[in-house]
Amino acid sequence: MPSLIDPRSELDYAVQQIVQSPSDNEYLNHLIPAIKDASKGGRGQQLLQSLNQFSTNREAEIEKICNTNHQGFVSSVNQLLQVREGTVALVNEILSLNQSIQSSTERLAEQKRGLVESRGVRQNIDEATQALRDCLEVLRLANQVHDLLGKKSHYSALRALDELQNVHLKEVTQYKIADMIQKSVPATKKLIAEAVMTDLNTWLYRIRETSQFLGEVAFFHTEQRRARQKDRAETDDYLSTFKLNSAIELTSDETEEFDPLDNEEVQVEFTPLFECIHIHDALGESDRFRAEYATTRRQQKELLMPASITLVDEQGANLKGLLEGIAGFAIVEKATMERAPALRSAADVDDLWDSMCQTAITLISKALHEVDNPEMLLKIKGAIALFIQTMNSWNYTSSAVDTFLLTLFEKYAELLKRRFSDDFQEIVSTDDYMPMPINKLDEYDKVVNVSWYTPDKARDDLNFPCVLPFSQMYPLCCIDIRNFLNQFYFFSDDHFQHPRVIDETLQASLDELLSEKVCRSLVERLSSQYLGQIVQILINLEHFEVACQELEQLLVAARSTASAGGKIALKATEDFRNNKKTAEKRIFELVNSKIDDLIETAEYDWLAPALETEPSNYMQTLTTYLSNIMGSVLLGLPTEIKELIYFDALSHAATMILGLPLSVEVKRINPNGVAALAKDVRYLTEFVDTLGNPILGQNLEELQQTVALMQSDNSEEFYDVSTRNKKYGRVDAMNGPVLLEKLTHSVQSPAKTDKFTTLSSRFGIKS
């Protein structure tokens, strides 16, 4: 059955529902089912045509509405234009009317003025003229005050104002102008005071800006005075005893007139200050001006001082600028006090000076940790010394800065000590501890010139190459010591009021360096097992002792007159002297150790079946060793030390040899064993006799007498006191009987001899 409803009507209705949806949700609720139904029914194209048709209809309606209202809009605009033309015409009419009213008013005012002027003033015209003249004169003077003020003639303006107030105003007191001008006088005076203070502040600003350059000029002048004083001192030795700023120096330099405040480089005019003083005196405000000036200078002082400085900048410009600024500021203060004592008292100036000095000391102290170089610290001290000498010439006290130089010196001494401590440590640690070879005469001269050394031979008798007794470390240390002394005294150049501190600190530092870094380092190396190195250390210690003695004399000669008199004794001298004994003991230990090793190789057969025909091998090696070390390793030692070493070595050898038969492991000794020991003792005695020192033979007397007792046919003599004292006086009363108990008077046959008996004394095998 065909549908009763037209499908196109359904689509139009659906489109109406979609378009008229009040919200987005309803719009989607209508649109989606419509699209779905059209798609199922194959009417998608018809739905699209319905939507397009609806859009076209809507556009036509909008166009129709616009065409309908356009004519009304144009009409409204035309009406507005007509209203605007009417408004403009109305404004023009109002302006024309206003001009007409103004013209009428001016004419009316002219008529009224003429009426007023024409009233009965003719009878008073003469009085009015005179009054006018008087008032004009007063006005002229009042204007003159302001003209002078404009020309910066402040004092003339004040004089003119005073004349106006006390003379001319009294002639016109009946007029209001007199009262007006009288009331303006205080304001005018205040204006003059402000103007002169403005000029003064400008002057003070320029002075503050010029302070550093002024200080630089003053420093340059002081350096020139130094140079002239040095030239005079070179010409006349008497003048060298006088320092800068002494009476003699000032008198000698009188011909060189120089004013830091007025020269080719800088000119400081005090006119603005004087004018300001006079004006405030005239105004009766001297006390207030003095207080304001003092406050301003304190503020300028604060502006002059930086918050911090650095001491390691290039050429020390930071410190130099600070000191120059302080110097220039203080010079202006001193000049102001001299020129206007009522304005600046000595107490005011000294307070500012002390404050600046303390601030500078604080700034330098805070930055001092940056400095790790003694040369840089020396430049800092030089800048401060120049500052002190410059300000002393202006009669400023420099006690605080002088005291601060002690702090700088302590830092300088510490840096020097640290540097040379490292140098000494390196020299001692890298030395080869061998006698120093010299190949040429100029090398020899250099070493002798820098070292404290007295050669055994004359310079002309030397043959090269040669060898000096000390090792290379000694002249290197001597060079460092001399440099250390020179650099210490560099600090006292130009200006330093504490020479005694330098002397005492130098002595203490030298003592510490020589004792701790040289002497102790040498002693630490005594632990070496190499005898040659120990001998060289002993020789070096002896030369360092001589060097210390020479240094003591040198320190006395270099000591300032302010230091106490008397001798100087370095503790290092005693340290080197005492440690020479330590080195000698170490040599004794090494030599005796070698002797012990040799004697331990002794292989005595105390029950030998036959006599030995030759001295023992150990005895031959022992004498050869003693002979060799004396001719080689110990050759460089002084004779008395070599003899002492011989004495101790022979004494020790005799004791060790004597201990062989006394050993508890040796039970029996036959005549052949005694004969072998006697042969070795005789060989040792002959060796000692060749040394040419009878005293050395005394060390063998106990050994010789003990062997003689063992070879004696009558051992009972030992128990007779008188005989024992005569023949065996050196034999120990306890050892003699022990040895006699071990003696046998018979010799066993070889067949009965144990083959291990010969080794008994060496390896401790009990028989």
Number of C-alpha atoms within 10 A of each C-alpha: 3 4 6 6 8 8 14 13 11 13 22 18 12 20 19 15 17 19 15 12 15 10 9 9 10 14 15 13 14 19 17 12 12 20 16 13 14 18 13 10 10 11 17 17 11 15 22 15 14 20 19 12 13 16 12 11 12 12 12 12 11 11 11 11 11 11 11 11 10 10 10 11 11 10 10 11 11 12 11 11 11 11 12 12 10 11 12 11 11 12 11 11 12 12 11 12 12 12 12 11 12 12 12 12 12 11 12 12 12 12 12 12 11 11 10 11 11 10 8 9 11 10 8 9 11 11 10 13 11 11 16 13 12 16 20 12 15 22 17 13 19 20 13 16 24 21 13 17 20 13 11 15 17 26 20 16 24 22 14 17 21 16 13 22 18 10 12 17 22 12 14 17 12 11 12 11 15 20 13 10 18 16 11 13 16 12 12 19 19 13 15 27 21 13 18 24 23 14 18 21 16 13 18 19 13 12 19 21 15 18 23 22 19 28 28 21 21 25 24 15 16 20 15 12 19 19 12 16 21 16 13 16 16 12 11 11 10 10 17 15 9 14 18 19 20 11 11 13 19 16 10 14 14 9 8 9 6 11 12 21 18 12 11 8 10 14 13 15 12 15 11 18 21 16 18 24 22 14 24 22 13 14 15 11 13 18 13 11 19 16 13 13 19 17 12 14 18 16 11 16 19 14 11 18 17 12 9 12 20 18 24 19 10 8 12 15 14 16 21 19 17 19 25 22 24 24 28 27 26 23 22 21 21 22 15 19 17 14 13 15 12 13 20 20 15 12 9 14 20 16 12 18 22 17 15 21 18 15 16 21 16 14 20 20 16 14 15 19 11 11 17 17 14 22 15 16 21 19 15 23 22 19 17 20 20 21 23 23 22 24 23 14 15 15 11 18 15 17 13 12 19 17 13 18 22 16 14 19 23 15 19 24 21 16 18 20 20 15 16 19 20 14 16 23 17 13 19 22 15 11 13 14 20 18 18 17 17 17 13 12 16 10 12 19 13 11 20 15 13 17 20 19 18 10 10 8 8 8 11 7 7 12 12 12 11 15 15 18 18 24 20 21 22 25 20 18 22 18 15 18 21 14 13 20 17 11 17 20 15 13 23 18 11 14 19 19 13 17 18 15 16 22 21 13 17 19 20 14 18 21 19 18 22 24 20 17 20 24 25 16 16 22 18 9 15 23 12 12 13 11 19 17 20 25 23 23 25 26 23 24 27 20 20 26 21 18 18 23 18 14 22 18 14 13 18 17 9 12 18 15 9 12 15 11 10 7 10 15 17 20 17 23 24 15 18 27 17 13 20 21 13 15 23 20 15 20 24 20 16 18 21 20 14 16 23 16 13 18 20 16 14 17 17 21 24 26 24 23 19 16 12 15 9 11 17 19 14 18 21 16 14 20 16 12 16 19 15 13 15 16 11 10 15 22 14 17 17 11 11 9 12 17 17 14 21 21 19 19 24 23 21 20 22 19 15 18 20 20 13 19 23 16 12 12 16 20 18 16 24 20 21 21 23 23 20 22 24 20 19 20 21 16 18 21 17 12 17 22 14 9 13 10 12 11 11 21 20 15 22 23 18 19 25 22 18 24 23 16 22 22 16 12 10 9 14 12 16 22 13 11 12 12 13 17 14 11 16 23 17 16 21 13 13 8 14 20 13 13 20 18 11 16 19 13 9 12 16 12 10 11 8 8 14 10 10 11 17 17 15 19 24 17 12 12 13 11 12
